[in-house]
Amino acid sequence: VASPVNHDMMVGHPWLSNLLLYDKRAILSSQGGLLRFIRQLRSVSYDLAVVPATVSVSLTSGLIARLSGATVRIGPGRLEHRDNASKFLFTHPVDLDWSRTPARHQSLRNADIMAPLGLECAEGPYLLSVLPDEDAHAARLLDPLRSDHPRIFGIHPGAAKPGNRWPVEHFAQLAYLLHAEYRNGLVVTLGPK
């Protein structure tokens, strides 16, 4: 189950057999939208539902896990010393605390919820899915740069949370070094946030 922010990135991923979009606004503004979503969610017999949390807990995600019918539901019991009021939705609530490892990578924090299964996640590389039309679009944009530059680097300046943002001056200095000093092509990406 993915929100609109994450859904498109997951489409076509080889590790997924099913992808369900949870678009809260569309579901709640449509007559019968919530019932259709629940029917679609319950159309598959899930054994396990996992709800990761790294910054805040989500009552909605917990409810979706519960409504899925999964017999085992893993989710946050406590997050950074704050009790999760909706931990009753999980059969296996997990206490998550990164105060001793504040630089722990976000992907590893997401994977820490798997502790009840005895699973640990190793650091990258991670697999992102790219659809053929997306690949072709990227090639059309990048091919003109390839003839003039030995390498092409991508920079994505920004983050949703102010505490996670690298200062703009650092991005500018990095861009300058990559392009002016080493003659690399440079692509800046951005998104709605």
Salt bridges, closest charged atoms under 4 A:
ASP8 OD1 - HIS7 ND1 3.48
ASP83 OD1 - LYS87 NZ 2.92
ASP97 OD2 - HIS81 NE2 3.15
ASP112 OD1 - ARG104 NH2 2.76
ASP143 OD1 - ARG146 NE 3.34
